[in-house]
Amino acid sequence: MLGGRTPAFILGPCVIESEGFARRMARKLAKICAAEDLPFIFKASYDKANRTSVRSFRGIGVREGCQLLGEIGREIGMPVTTDVHSPGEAEIAAEFIDVLQIPAFLCRQTDLIRAAAETGRVVNVKKGQFLAPWEVRNIAEKLEAFGGKKFFFTERGTTFGYNNLVADMRSLAWIRQAGYHVVFDATHSVQRPGGAGNATSGDAALAPVLARAALAAGCDGIFMEVHENPARALSDGPNQVPLKDLPKHLRMLKKVHAAVS
C-alpha cells in the first residue's frame, strides 16, 4: 500500500471502547473507503498504556483486543494494526495483527523493536516526540539487524515547549531521503499533551489541514484517528476527526496526492 498510486490510509478510533463499538466503526469506515475506492488499514488500541491520569480508560487487554481486531480485519477484508508495548505483547499480537505499531515513547526500546522485527510482521515505528528525523536511521538499523525487512516510520509531531507539539514538514522529506517510507499522523500531531491538566487536549479541526500539507510535502500516507462522536470518546477525543466529516477529507487528500505525484 505504501508508495502506490494512492496514499495509504491508517484509520480508526483511538481505543477499542467495546467490541460493538470497534465492529461498528470498522464497518462504517469500510463503507466510506469503498465509496472512495480506497483501501485502508483499520487501527484501534487494545490498551492505552500511556494515559495522563490513573483514572483514564485503558482498554480491553492484549489477547482479547488483538483477537477481536483480527476478526474485524477478516470481516471487512482489510489489514489491521495496533500498538504493542512489550516483547510479550508483540508475540501475542503477531498471531492476529498485520502491522505492529511501536509507540512513539517506546521507539528506541531495543527489546521491543527486536521482538516486533522477529515476528515477521510489518512494523510501523512512531517517531518519538523527542527525536530528530535523521535519528530514525538508528531505529532502522536495529530493525534490520534483527531481521526486520518490512517497516516504515510515522511522523507524529515534535515536542515544542510545554503541552504542545509542532509538525515539521521537513521531517517527511528527510525521512524519505534516507530511504524509508513515512506516514504522517495527522491527529496525534495536533495533540496538546497534558493540556487539560489531567487529560490531553488538542485541535482536531487542524488535523485535516496538516494532512493536506503532509501529502503535498510528499509523504506515503496518512494516519488519522476517527470517532463517530469525539465528544464522547474514552481517549483522545479532542484530537479525533468526526466520522461524518471523513468522506470530504478523503476526497481532498486524494486530490492533493494526485497533484503532487
Order of alpha helices (4+ residues) and beta strands (2+ residues): beta-alpha-beta-alpha-beta-alpha-beta-alpha-beta-alpha-beta-beta-beta-alpha-beta-beta-beta-alpha-beta-beta-alpha
